[in-house]
Amino acid sequence: MREGDELIRNWLRLDTLIIGGVSLVVAYLAVAPLAGLIYGSLQSGFMVGPGEFTLANYIEAYSEREFYSLFLNSFIYALGVSIFTFLIGTILAWVCERTNTPGRKLFAVLAVAAYIIPGVLLTISWILLLSPRIGLLNNLLTTLFGLAESPLTIYSYWGMIWTASVHLYPLNFLIMSAAFRSMDSSLEEAAWAAGANNLTCLRQITLKVLRPALLSTMLILFIRGIESFEVPALIGIPARIYVFTTKIYEAASGFPPALGLAGANASILLFISVLGVFLYQKMTAQKESFTTITGKGFRPRIIDLGRGKYLSSAGCILFFVVTLLLPVLALLGTSFSRHMVALTPEAFKNFSLQEYRFVLSYPIITRAFRNSVILAAGSATVVMFLTSIIAWITVRTKIPGRWMLDALTFIPIAIPGVIMGVSMIFVYLTLPIPIYGTLWILLVAYVTLYLPYGIRVASATMVQIHRELEEASTASGASWAQTFFRIVLPLLLPGFLSGWIYVAIISLRELSASIFLVGQGTEVLSTVVFSLWEGGSISSVAALGVLMTFFLIVLALIVQRWQRRLGILRE
């Protein structure tokens, strides 16, 4: 009897240790960057550590004449990106989900596939196409029409908005596709029965029913726009169009680095981002007011476009040729060009594999590939393990304060990558934890950034597991640990793998936080691409970009195959 009691006490202690340990880890990951940012922004000097408390960094940030220009640039850019991205993604989602457009299933696949290309590579691709000096399209137009100057330029507000929009529209497409699929079509059918045409029904019924989804999507796109880094850094800085993210980058990467000023500007950006996320949560919480409930399963009626369906299909084909095929061809063509100065028809006569040989043999690139794979696998594993336990705590238990644990897990979604990078510098140059300049600090940053994505996947999967299985296990005498690891975790495996793969892919693409944290020996692929581009190695960047894109496509295909075998994705 005593042995049994002792065994029970040991398991209870293990349960408490696991739950308490996970809670402490999540609390630290969520709170430490925010505390570090506030602390560092209030320190004098350009390096953190023991120093004097001061408001000088905030005074300098707010009093600079360029602050108002900085705020206006950030607002215009984010607003333009949100509007243009919303229009592209929503129209495409409507065509694929609600119309009889030929090829709509293929278009849906291509829309999602566009997100595979990392943002830094897509931005570089559009520079290769629309740069006044080396742009393929500009050189083609000047040659065909005998123009004295390049008619197009990527280095403008419109160039920034266009590039960011064609990168972000897959996110909007996925959100709006789900909204169009899940809406009740009974109101539309009633309107059609009353004699309303398709346009009237769309304007008066569909858009009004989906208003919460539309507004919340616009807001999340605005947040993604204001916290983006790749496009403002590669296009905005040469065009002298500065936003908060590039201002933070220049302050932190200068010599000497003005980390305190970077922290002050990061605090402003964080406030905007947190406010946006708060409003987004309020909007999504109100969606239920616009939900119609029926007692039957339904699927929205497919709208017959008549002869217009062929025009719709042609428009989609043209769109993907411009936004997907042209950037890929620009990267591919440039990767075969030796010592390219301008991407002209003459340049294609001297195709060479030299840049690929260079990329595959360059020690820094091979090391960066190894580091990226290690970080992707490590961050995905840690994120999904933590979030699986957190999901069980928040969904299955009645532990007091579990809502706080869920809230802490969601906090990092409001922290842009550049802020995470600056905050990590403050934290780990201040605390006696020797991980700065190692892969460990990148791993901590990735885990923190992607916790919100992991918890949503884990929670959604946990809800689908019936309690009776756990109750039966407990009734059979199994401990919490035995139930979780032998019953719950295997049932979570399909969702776990899906979330794991998603986190791994976005980790391989991450740049905005990594660029602040990498050092000699800890380079990752995205930072190497950025450095090579800054150094003028255009063809090498293109070759590396082609290999990265190919690797991500292969990984995505493997993911799709796994999902089909596990039953996550239907045939």
C-alpha positions as CSV (number, residue, x, y, z in Angstrom):
1,M,0.0,0.0,0.0
2,R,2.8,2.3,0.9
3,E,4.5,1.5,-2.4
4,G,1.4,2.4,-4.3
5,D,0.9,5.6,-2.4
6,E,4.6,6.5,-3.1
7,L,4.1,5.8,-6.8
8,I,1.0,8.0,-6.9
9,R,2.9,10.8,-5.2
10,N,5.8,10.5,-7.6
11,W,3.4,10.8,-10.6
12,L,1.7,13.7,-9.0
13,R,5.1,15.4,-8.5
14,L,5.9,14.7,-12.2
15,D,2.6,16.1,-13.3
16,T,3.2,19.3,-11.2
17,L,6.7,19.5,-12.5
18,I,5.7,19.3,-16.2
19,I,2.8,21.7,-15.9
20,G,4.6,24.1,-13.7
21,G,7.8,23.9,-15.9
22,V,5.9,24.5,-19.1
23,S,4.0,27.4,-17.6
24,L,7.3,29.0,-16.4
25,V,8.9,28.5,-19.8
26,V,6.0,30.1,-21.6
27,A,5.8,33.0,-19.2
28,Y,9.6,33.6,-19.6
29,L,9.4,33.5,-23.4
30,A,6.5,35.9,-23.6
31,V,7.6,38.4,-20.9
32,A,11.4,38.5,-21.2
33,P,11.5,40.2,-24.6
34,L,9.0,42.9,-23.6
35,A,10.9,43.5,-20.3
36,G,14.2,43.6,-22.1
37,L,12.9,46.0,-24.7
38,I,11.6,48.4,-22.1
39,Y,14.8,48.1,-20.0
40,G,17.1,48.7,-23.0
41,S,15.2,51.6,-24.4
42,L,15.6,53.4,-21.0
43,Q,19.4,52.9,-20.8
44,S,22.0,55.5,-21.7
45,G,24.8,54.8,-24.2
46,F,24.8,52.5,-27.2
47,M,25.3,49.2,-25.4
48,V,23.1,47.7,-22.8
49,G,24.3,46.7,-19.3
50,P,24.8,48.8,-16.2
51,G,24.0,52.3,-17.1
52,E,21.9,55.3,-16.2
53,F,18.2,55.5,-16.4
54,T,17.2,58.0,-19.1
55,L,14.4,59.1,-21.3
56,A,16.8,60.5,-23.8
57,N,16.2,57.7,-26.4
58,Y,12.4,58.4,-26.4
59,I,13.0,62.2,-26.6
60,E,15.3,61.7,-29.5
61,A,13.0,59.3,-31.3
62,Y,9.9,61.6,-30.9
63,S,11.6,64.9,-31.4
64,E,13.4,64.1,-34.6
65,R,11.9,65.9,-37.5
66,E,11.8,62.7,-39.5
67,F,9.6,60.9,-36.9
68,Y,6.4,62.3,-38.4
69,S,7.6,61.4,-41.8
70,L,8.5,57.9,-40.5
71,F,5.0,57.5,-39.0
72,L,3.3,58.7,-42.1
73,N,5.4,56.4,-44.4
74,S,4.7,53.4,-42.2
75,F,1.0,54.2,-42.1
76,I,0.7,54.8,-45.9
77,Y,2.7,51.7,-46.7
78,A,0.7,49.4,-44.3
79,L,-2.6,50.8,-45.4
80,G,-1.7,50.4,-49.1
81,V,-0.5,46.8,-48.5
82,S,-3.7,45.9,-46.6
83,I,-6.1,47.3,-49.2
84,F,-4.3,46.0,-52.2
85,T,-3.6,42.6,-50.7
86,F,-7.2,42.3,-49.5
87,L,-8.5,43.1,-53.0
88,I,-6.3,40.5,-54.7
89,G,-6.8,37.7,-52.1
90,T,-10.6,38.2,-51.7
91,I,-11.3,38.4,-55.5
92,L,-9.2,35.3,-56.1
93,A,-10.9,33.5,-53.2
94,W,-14.3,34.4,-54.5
95,V,-13.5,33.2,-58.0
96,C,-12.1,29.8,-56.6
97,E,-14.8,29.1,-54.1
98,R,-18.0,30.6,-55.4
99,T,-17.8,30.6,-59.3
100,N,-17.7,28.0,-62.0
101,T,-14.4,29.4,-63.4
102,P,-12.5,26.7,-65.3
103,G,-9.3,25.7,-63.5
104,R,-10.3,27.2,-60.2
105,K,-8.9,24.2,-58.2
106,L,-5.5,24.7,-59.9
107,F,-5.7,28.4,-59.2
108,A,-6.3,27.7,-55.5
109,V,-3.2,25.5,-55.4
110,L,-1.1,28.1,-57.1
111,A,-2.3,30.8,-54.7
112,V,-1.1,28.8,-51.7
113,A,2.1,27.7,-53.5
114,A,3.1,31.4,-54.0
115,Y,3.7,31.6,-50.2
116,I,6.5,29.1,-50.5
117,I,8.8,31.7,-52.0
118,P,10.5,33.5,-49.0
119,G,9.8,37.2,-48.8
120,V,13.4,38.2,-49.3
121,L,13.7,36.2,-52.5
122,L,10.4,37.5,-53.9
123,T,11.5,41.1,-53.2
124,I,14.8,40.5,-54.9
125,S,12.9,38.9,-57.9
126,W,10.8,42.0,-58.4
127,I,13.9,44.2,-58.2
128,L,15.5,42.0,-60.9
129,L,12.3,42.7,-63.0
130,L,11.6,46.3,-62.3
131,S,14.9,48.0,-61.3
132,P,15.6,51.0,-63.5
133,R,19.2,49.7,-64.0
134,I,19.1,45.9,-64.2
135,G,15.4,45.2,-64.5
136,L,14.5,42.6,-67.1
137,L,11.1,44.2,-67.9
138,N,12.6,47.7,-68.1
139,N,15.4,46.5,-70.4
140,L,12.9,44.7,-72.6
141,L,10.6,47.8,-72.9
142,T,13.5,50.2,-73.6
143,T,14.8,47.9,-76.3
144,L,11.4,47.3,-78.0
145,F,10.2,50.9,-78.0
146,G,13.6,52.7,-78.1
147,L,13.0,54.5,-74.9
148,A,15.8,56.7,-73.4
149,E,14.9,56.0,-69.8
150,S,13.4,53.0,-68.0
151,P,9.6,53.5,-67.9
152,L,9.1,51.5,-64.6
153,T,10.7,51.6,-61.2
154,I,10.4,49.4,-58.2
155,Y,11.9,52.0,-55.9
156,S,8.7,53.8,-54.9
157,Y,5.7,53.6,-52.7
158,W,3.8,51.7,-55.4
159,G,6.8,49.3,-55.9
160,M,6.9,48.6,-52.1
161,I,3.1,48.1,-51.9
162,W,3.0,45.8,-55.0
163,T,5.8,43.6,-53.9
164,A,4.5,43.2,-50.3
165,S,1.0,42.5,-51.6
166,V,2.0,39.7,-54.0
167,H,3.8,38.1,-51.1
168,L,1.0,38.4,-48.5
169,Y,-2.1,37.7,-50.7
170,P,-1.9,33.9,-50.1
171,L,-2.6,34.6,-46.4
172,N,-5.7,36.7,-47.3
173,F,-6.7,34.1,-49.8
174,L,-6.7,31.3,-47.2
175,I,-8.7,33.3,-44.7
176,M,-11.4,34.5,-47.2
177,S,-11.6,31.0,-48.8
178,A,-12.5,29.6,-45.5
179,A,-15.1,32.4,-44.9
180,F,-16.7,31.8,-48.3
181,R,-16.9,28.0,-47.7
182,S,-18.4,28.3,-44.3
183,M,-21.1,30.9,-44.9
184,D,-24.7,29.9,-45.1
185,S,-26.1,30.3,-48.6
186,S,-29.7,30.5,-47.6
187,L,-29.8,34.3,-47.5
188,E,-28.2,34.4,-51.0
189,E,-30.7,31.9,-52.3
190,A,-33.6,33.9,-50.9
191,A,-32.2,37.0,-52.6
192,W,-31.9,35.2,-56.0
193,A,-35.4,33.8,-55.6
194,A,-36.6,37.4,-55.1
195,G,-35.1,38.4,-58.4
196,A,-31.7,39.9,-57.3
197,N,-28.9,39.5,-59.8
198,N,-25.4,38.2,-58.8
199,L,-23.9,41.7,-58.3
200,T,-26.7,42.9,-56.1
201,C,-26.6,39.7,-54.1
202,L,-22.8,40.0,-53.7
203,R,-23.0,43.6,-52.5
204,Q,-26.2,43.4,-50.3
205,I,-25.9,39.9,-48.9
206,T,-22.5,38.2,-49.2
207,L,-20.3,41.1,-48.2
208,K,-22.6,42.1,-45.3
209,V,-22.7,38.6,-43.9
210,L,-18.9,38.4,-44.2
211,R,-18.3,41.9,-42.8
212,P,-16.6,40.8,-39.6
213,A,-14.2,38.5,-41.6
214,L,-13.5,41.3,-44.0
215,L,-12.7,43.8,-41.3
216,S,-10.6,41.5,-39.2
217,T,-8.7,40.3,-42.3
218,M,-8.0,43.9,-43.3
219,L,-6.7,44.6,-39.8
220,I,-4.4,41.6,-39.7
221,L,-3.0,42.6,-43.1
222,F,-2.4,46.1,-41.8
223,I,-0.4,44.6,-38.9
224,R,1.6,42.4,-41.2
225,G,2.3,45.4,-43.4
226,I,3.5,47.7,-40.6
227,E,5.8,45.0,-39.2
228,S,7.3,43.8,-42.5
229,F,11.0,44.2,-43.0
230,E,12.2,42.6,-46.3
231,V,10.4,44.9,-48.7
232,P,11.1,48.2,-46.8
233,A,14.8,47.2,-46.4
234,L,15.5,46.1,-49.9
235,I,13.3,48.6,-51.8
236,G,12.5,51.3,-49.3
237,I,16.0,52.2,-48.1
238,P,17.4,52.7,-51.6
239,A,14.3,54.8,-52.4
240,R,14.9,56.8,-49.2
241,I,11.4,55.7,-47.9
242,Y,12.0,54.8,-44.3
243,V,9.4,53.0,-42.1
244,F,9.7,51.9,-38.4
245,T,11.3,48.5,-39.2
246,T,14.1,50.0,-41.3
247,K,14.7,52.8,-38.9
248,I,15.1,50.2,-36.1
249,Y,17.5,48.2,-38.3
250,E,19.7,51.1,-39.2
251,A,19.9,52.3,-35.6
252,A,20.8,48.8,-34.3
253,S,23.3,48.0,-37.2
254,G,25.1,51.3,-37.3
255,F,28.5,52.0,-35.8
256,P,28.4,52.5,-33.0
257,P,25.0,50.8,-32.7
258,A,22.3,53.0,-31.2
259,L,20.5,50.2,-29.4
260,G,18.7,52.5,-27.0
261,L,17.3,54.5,-29.9
262,A,16.4,51.3,-31.7
263,G,14.6,50.2,-28.6
264,A,12.6,53.4,-28.3
265,N,11.5,53.2,-32.0
266,A,10.7,49.5,-31.4
267,S,8.5,50.4,-28.4
268,I,6.4,52.7,-30.7
269,L,6.0,49.9,-33.3
270,L,5.2,47.4,-30.5
271,F,2.4,49.6,-29.2
272,I,0.9,49.9,-32.7
273,S,1.1,46.2,-33.2
274,V,-0.4,45.3,-29.8
275,L,-3.2,47.7,-30.4
276,G,-3.9,46.1,-33.8
277,V,-3.9,42.6,-32.4
278,F,-6.2,43.7,-29.6
279,L,-8.7,45.2,-32.1
280,Y,-8.4,42.0,-34.2
281,Q,-9.3,39.8,-31.2
282,K,-12.3,42.1,-30.5
283,M,-13.5,41.9,-34.1
284,T,-13.1,38.1,-34.3
285,A,-14.9,37.7,-31.0
286,Q,-17.9,39.5,-32.5
287,K,-18.2,37.3,-35.6
288,E,-20.9,35.2,-33.9
289,S,-23.3,38.1,-34.1
290,F,-23.2,37.7,-37.9
291,T,-23.4,34.0,-38.0
292,T,-26.5,32.2,-39.3
293,I,-27.3,28.8,-38.0
294,T,-29.1,26.0,-39.8
295,G,-29.9,22.5,-38.9
296,K,-28.4,21.0,-42.0
297,G,-25.2,20.8,-43.8
298,F,-24.8,23.1,-46.8
299,R,-22.5,24.3,-49.4
300,P,-22.8,27.8,-50.9
301,R,-24.2,27.7,-54.4
302,I,-21.7,28.0,-57.2
303,I,-22.4,31.1,-59.3
304,D,-22.6,30.6,-63.0
305,L,-20.6,33.4,-64.7
306,G,-21.8,32.3,-68.2
307,R,-19.3,33.3,-70.9
308,G,-17.6,35.4,-68.3
309,K,-16.1,32.3,-66.7
310,Y,-13.5,32.1,-69.6
311,L,-12.6,35.7,-69.1
312,S,-12.3,35.0,-65.3
313,S,-10.0,32.0,-66.0
314,A,-7.9,34.0,-68.4
315,G,-7.5,36.8,-65.8
316,C,-6.3,34.3,-63.2
317,I,-3.8,32.8,-65.6
318,L,-2.5,36.2,-66.4
319,F,-2.3,37.1,-62.7
320,F,-0.2,34.0,-61.9
321,V,2.0,34.4,-64.9
322,V,2.9,37.9,-63.7
323,T,3.1,37.3,-59.9
324,L,4.5,33.8,-59.8
325,L,6.1,32.8,-63.1
326,L,7.9,36.0,-63.9
327,P,9.7,36.3,-60.5
328,V,10.7,32.6,-60.7
329,L,12.0,33.1,-64.2
330,A,13.9,36.2,-63.2
331,L,15.7,34.3,-60.4
332,L,16.4,31.4,-62.7
333,G,17.7,33.4,-65.6
334,T,19.9,35.5,-63.3
335,S,21.3,32.5,-61.6
336,F,22.8,31.3,-64.9
337,S,24.4,34.6,-65.8
338,R,28.1,35.2,-64.9
339,H,29.1,38.6,-63.5
340,M,25.7,40.1,-64.5
341,V,25.5,43.8,-64.7
342,A,22.1,44.0,-66.4
343,L,19.7,41.3,-67.3
344,T,19.5,41.8,-71.0
345,P,18.9,39.4,-73.9
346,E,22.6,39.4,-74.5
347,A,23.2,38.2,-71.0
348,F,21.4,34.9,-71.7
349,K,24.0,34.0,-74.3
350,N,26.6,33.5,-71.7
351,F,24.7,31.0,-69.4
352,S,26.9,29.2,-66.9
353,L,26.6,26.9,-63.9
354,Q,29.4,28.7,-62.1
355,E,27.2,30.4,-59.6
356,Y,25.6,27.1,-58.6
357,R,29.1,25.6,-58.1
358,F,30.0,28.6,-56.0
359,V,26.9,28.3,-53.9
360,L,27.3,24.6,-53.3
361,S,30.9,24.9,-52.3
362,Y,31.0,28.2,-50.4
363,P,31.6,27.3,-46.7
364,I,29.4,30.0,-45.3
365,I,26.4,28.9,-47.4
366,T,26.8,25.2,-46.5
367,R,27.1,26.2,-42.8
368,A,24.1,28.4,-43.1
369,F,22.1,25.6,-44.6
370,R,23.0,23.3,-41.8
371,N,22.2,26.0,-39.2
372,S,18.8,26.7,-40.9
373,V,17.8,23.0,-40.9
374,I,18.9,22.5,-37.2
375,L,16.9,25.6,-36.2
376,A,13.9,24.7,-38.2
377,A,13.7,21.2,-36.8
378,G,14.6,22.3,-33.3
379,S,12.1,25.3,-33.1
380,A,9.3,23.2,-34.6
381,T,9.9,20.4,-32.1
382,V,10.0,22.6,-29.1
383,V,7.0,24.7,-30.2
384,M,4.8,21.7,-30.8
385,F,5.8,19.9,-27.6
386,L,5.2,23.0,-25.5
387,T,1.9,23.9,-27.2
388,S,0.6,20.3,-27.0
389,I,0.9,20.4,-23.2
390,I,-0.5,23.9,-23.1
391,A,-3.4,22.8,-25.2
392,W,-4.2,20.0,-22.9
393,I,-4.0,22.3,-19.8
394,T,-6.3,25.0,-21.4
395,V,-8.8,22.6,-23.0
396,R,-8.9,19.6,-20.7
397,T,-8.2,20.8,-17.2
398,K,-9.8,23.2,-14.7
399,I,-6.4,24.5,-13.4
400,P,-6.9,28.0,-12.0
401,G,-5.3,30.6,-14.2
402,R,-5.2,28.4,-17.4
403,W,-6.6,31.4,-19.3
404,M,-3.5,33.3,-18.4
405,L,-1.3,30.6,-19.8
406,D,-3.3,30.7,-23.1
407,A,-3.0,34.5,-23.2
408,L,0.8,34.4,-22.5
409,T,1.1,32.0,-25.4
410,F,-0.7,34.4,-27.7
411,I,1.4,37.5,-26.7
412,P,4.3,36.9,-29.2
413,I,1.9,37.3,-32.2
414,A,2.0,41.0,-31.4
415,I,5.8,41.1,-31.4
416,P,7.2,41.8,-34.9
417,G,10.4,40.0,-35.9
418,V,12.6,43.2,-35.8
419,I,11.4,43.9,-32.2
420,M,12.1,40.3,-31.2
421,G,15.6,40.7,-32.6
422,V,16.3,43.9,-30.7
423,S,14.7,42.6,-27.5
424,M,16.8,39.5,-27.6
425,I,20.0,41.7,-27.7
426,F,18.9,43.6,-24.7
427,V,17.9,40.4,-22.7
428,Y,21.0,38.3,-23.4
429,L,23.5,41.1,-23.1
430,T,22.1,41.9,-19.7
431,L,21.3,38.5,-18.2
432,P,24.1,36.2,-17.2
433,I,23.0,33.6,-19.8
434,P,25.8,33.0,-22.3
435,I,23.8,32.3,-25.5
436,Y,24.3,35.6,-27.4
437,G,26.2,34.9,-30.6
438,T,25.2,31.2,-30.6
439,L,22.5,29.2,-32.3
440,W,20.7,29.0,-29.0
441,I,19.6,32.6,-29.1
442,L,18.1,32.1,-32.6
443,L,16.3,29.0,-31.3
444,V,14.8,31.0,-28.4
445,A,13.7,33.7,-30.8
446,Y,12.1,31.3,-33.2
447,V,10.3,29.4,-30.5
448,T,8.9,32.6,-29.0
449,L,7.8,34.0,-32.4
450,Y,6.0,30.8,-33.4
451,L,4.3,29.7,-30.2
452,P,1.0,31.4,-31.2
453,Y,0.9,29.4,-34.4
454,G,1.6,26.1,-32.7
455,I,-1.0,26.6,-30.0
456,R,-3.8,27.2,-32.5
457,V,-3.0,23.9,-34.3
458,A,-2.6,22.0,-31.0
459,S,-5.8,23.4,-29.5
460,A,-7.9,22.7,-32.6
461,T,-6.7,19.1,-32.6
462,M,-7.2,18.7,-28.8
463,V,-10.8,19.8,-29.1
464,Q,-11.5,16.9,-31.5
465,I,-10.2,14.2,-29.1
466,H,-13.1,12.8,-27.0
467,R,-12.7,12.9,-23.2
468,E,-13.9,9.3,-22.9
469,L,-10.6,8.0,-24.0
470,E,-8.8,9.9,-21.2
471,E,-11.4,9.0,-18.7
472,A,-11.1,5.3,-19.6
473,S,-7.3,5.5,-19.2
474,T,-7.6,7.2,-15.8
475,A,-10.3,4.6,-14.7
476,S,-7.8,1.9,-15.6
477,G,-5.3,3.3,-13.1
478,A,-3.1,5.2,-15.5
479,S,-1.4,8.4,-14.3
480,W,-1.6,11.7,-16.0
481,A,1.7,11.3,-17.6
482,Q,0.8,7.8,-18.9
483,T,-2.5,9.1,-20.3
484,F,-0.9,12.1,-22.0
485,F,2.1,10.3,-23.5
486,R,0.3,7.0,-24.5
487,I,-3.2,8.2,-25.3
488,V,-3.4,12.0,-25.9
489,L,0.0,12.5,-27.7
490,P,-0.5,9.7,-30.3
491,L,-3.9,11.1,-31.1
492,L,-2.4,14.5,-31.5
493,L,0.2,13.2,-33.9
494,P,-1.5,14.3,-37.2
495,G,-2.1,17.8,-36.0
496,F,1.3,17.8,-34.3
497,L,3.0,16.9,-37.6
498,S,1.0,19.4,-39.5
499,G,2.0,22.2,-37.1
500,W,5.5,21.0,-36.9
501,I,6.0,21.2,-40.6
502,Y,4.4,24.6,-40.8
503,V,6.7,26.0,-38.1
504,A,9.7,24.4,-39.7
505,I,8.9,26.0,-43.1
506,I,8.4,29.5,-41.7
507,S,11.5,29.2,-39.6
508,L,13.5,28.5,-42.8
509,R,12.2,31.7,-44.2
510,E,12.7,34.0,-41.2
511,L,14.9,37.1,-41.7
512,S,13.6,40.1,-39.6
513,A,14.7,38.7,-36.2
514,S,17.7,36.6,-37.5
515,I,19.5,39.6,-39.0
516,F,20.0,41.1,-35.5
517,L,21.1,37.9,-33.9
518,V,23.4,36.0,-36.3
519,G,27.1,36.1,-35.8
520,Q,30.2,34.5,-37.3
521,G,29.4,30.8,-37.5
522,T,25.6,31.2,-36.8
523,E,24.5,32.4,-40.2
524,V,21.2,31.2,-41.6
525,L,20.1,31.0,-45.3
526,S,17.9,34.2,-45.2
527,T,20.7,36.3,-43.7
528,V,23.2,35.0,-46.2
529,V,20.9,35.9,-49.0
530,F,20.5,39.4,-47.6
531,S,24.3,39.8,-47.1
532,L,25.1,38.6,-50.6
533,W,22.6,41.0,-52.1
534,E,23.9,43.9,-50.0
535,G,27.4,43.0,-51.3
536,G,26.3,43.1,-54.9
537,S,26.6,39.3,-55.6
538,I,23.4,39.3,-57.7
539,S,23.9,36.1,-59.6
540,S,25.0,34.2,-56.5
541,V,21.9,35.4,-54.7
542,A,19.7,34.2,-57.6
543,A,21.4,30.7,-57.6
544,L,21.0,30.4,-53.8
545,G,17.4,31.6,-54.1
546,V,16.6,29.0,-56.8
547,L,18.0,26.2,-54.6
548,M,16.1,27.5,-51.5
549,T,12.9,27.6,-53.4
550,F,13.4,24.1,-54.8
551,F,14.1,22.8,-51.3
552,L,11.0,24.4,-49.9
553,I,8.9,23.1,-52.8
554,V,10.2,19.5,-52.2
555,L,9.5,19.9,-48.5
556,A,6.0,21.2,-49.2
557,L,5.3,18.2,-51.5
558,I,6.6,15.8,-48.8
559,V,4.3,17.5,-46.3
560,Q,1.3,17.1,-48.6
561,R,2.1,13.4,-49.0
562,W,2.3,12.9,-45.3
563,Q,-0.9,14.8,-44.7
564,R,-2.7,12.6,-47.2
565,R,-1.3,9.4,-45.6
566,L,-2.4,10.6,-42.1
567,G,-5.8,11.7,-43.3
568,I,-5.2,15.4,-42.6
569,L,-5.6,16.3,-46.3
570,R,-8.3,14.7,-48.4
571,E,-7.7,13.5,-51.9
